[in-house]
Amino acid sequence: QVQLMESGGGLVQAGGSLRLTCAASGISSLRGMGWYRQAPGKGREWVAQIGSGDNTGYADSVKGRFIISRDNGKNTVYLQMNSLKPEDTAVYYCAADWGLISRSWGKGTLVTVSS
């Protein structure tokens, strides 16, 4: 059974940092992994991604502040979030692409940034 388990969310003051972790299990042929977020009353938006070759991409809103990385041996992806802003408040979801065309999602972890 495919499972993605996020952790590391919480409450932080503006300017602070958090590190999110997403551990994937039950997946074979893991390819890209990424993070998305959904703020209250808004749609889900892409935040960052990392390919199997460690190539990365970031949304303009987080570029220079967030860093995505992965540990292939552990099927785990991380999101280091620095210089957090109130507008970063959202539920953060992990996504994993695997097999030929499959994508799985985690249940999300809440990040709240206070001003």
C-alpha positions as CSV (number, residue, x, y, z in Angstrom):
1,Q,0.0,0.0,0.0
2,V,1.4,3.4,-1.0
3,Q,1.7,5.9,1.8
4,L,3.1,9.4,2.1
5,M,3.5,10.7,5.6
6,E,4.3,14.4,6.1
7,S,5.6,15.9,9.3
8,G,7.2,19.0,10.6
9,G,4.4,21.5,10.4
10,G,3.6,23.9,13.2
11,L,3.3,27.4,14.3
12,V,6.2,29.8,13.7
13,Q,6.7,33.6,13.8
14,A,7.4,35.5,10.7
15,G,11.0,35.3,9.7
16,G,11.4,31.9,11.3
17,S,12.1,28.5,9.8
18,L,10.6,25.1,9.6
19,R,11.6,21.8,8.0
20,L,9.0,19.6,6.5
21,T,9.6,15.9,5.9
22,C,7.7,13.4,3.7
23,A,8.4,9.7,3.9
24,A,7.1,7.5,1.1
25,S,6.5,3.8,1.6
26,G,5.1,1.0,-0.5
27,I,6.4,2.7,-3.7
28,S,8.5,1.2,-6.4
29,S,10.2,3.1,-9.2
30,L,9.9,6.4,-7.4
31,R,10.5,9.4,-9.7
32,G,9.9,13.0,-8.9
33,M,8.7,14.3,-5.5
34,G,7.3,17.6,-4.7
35,W,5.4,19.9,-2.3
36,Y,2.2,21.7,-2.8
37,R,0.2,24.0,-0.5
38,Q,-3.3,25.1,0.0
39,A,-4.1,28.3,1.9
40,P,-7.5,28.9,3.5
41,G,-10.0,29.7,0.9
42,K,-7.6,29.2,-2.0
43,G,-6.8,26.4,-4.4
44,R,-3.8,24.1,-4.2
45,E,-0.6,25.5,-5.6
46,W,2.7,24.0,-6.5
47,V,5.6,25.0,-4.3
48,A,8.7,23.0,-5.3
49,Q,9.8,19.7,-6.9
50,I,12.8,17.5,-7.2
51,G,13.4,15.0,-9.9
52,S,15.1,11.6,-9.7
53,G,18.3,13.3,-10.9
54,D,18.0,15.9,-8.1
55,N,17.0,18.7,-10.5
56,T,14.9,21.2,-8.7
57,G,12.2,23.8,-9.4
58,Y,10.5,26.4,-7.2
59,A,7.5,28.6,-7.4
60,D,8.5,32.3,-7.7
61,S,6.8,33.0,-4.4
62,V,9.3,30.8,-2.5
63,K,12.4,30.9,-4.6
64,G,15.4,31.9,-2.5
65,R,13.7,31.0,0.7
66,F,12.7,27.4,0.4
67,I,15.0,24.5,-0.4
68,I,13.9,21.0,-1.5
69,S,16.0,18.0,-1.1
70,R,15.6,14.2,-1.0
71,D,17.2,11.1,0.4
72,N,16.7,8.4,-2.2
73,G,17.8,5.6,0.1
74,K,14.9,6.5,2.5
75,N,12.4,7.6,-0.2
76,T,12.1,10.8,1.7
77,V,11.8,14.4,0.6
78,Y,12.4,17.5,2.7
79,L,11.4,21.1,2.4
80,Q,13.5,23.6,4.4
81,M,11.5,26.8,4.7
82,N,13.3,29.9,5.8
83,S,12.3,33.6,6.1
84,L,8.7,32.5,6.5
85,K,5.9,35.0,5.8
86,P,2.3,35.0,7.0
87,E,1.3,34.4,3.4
88,D,3.1,31.0,3.6
89,T,0.4,29.8,6.0
90,A,-1.2,26.8,4.4
91,V,-1.6,23.0,4.5
92,Y,1.4,21.6,2.8
93,Y,1.0,18.4,0.8
94,C,3.7,16.0,-0.4
95,A,3.3,14.4,-3.8
96,A,5.3,11.5,-5.3
97,D,5.4,10.3,-8.9
98,W,6.1,6.6,-9.4
99,G,5.8,3.8,-11.8
100,L,4.9,5.0,-15.3
101,I,2.2,7.6,-14.6
102,S,1.1,7.2,-11.0
103,R,1.0,10.0,-8.5
104,S,0.2,9.7,-4.8
105,W,-0.5,12.4,-2.2
106,G,0.0,12.8,1.5
107,K,-2.7,14.0,3.9
108,G,-0.9,17.3,4.5
109,T,0.7,19.1,7.4
110,L,-0.4,22.6,8.6
111,V,2.1,25.4,8.6
112,T,1.0,28.6,10.4
113,V,3.1,31.7,10.3
114,S,2.2,34.5,12.7
115,S,2.9,38.1,12.0
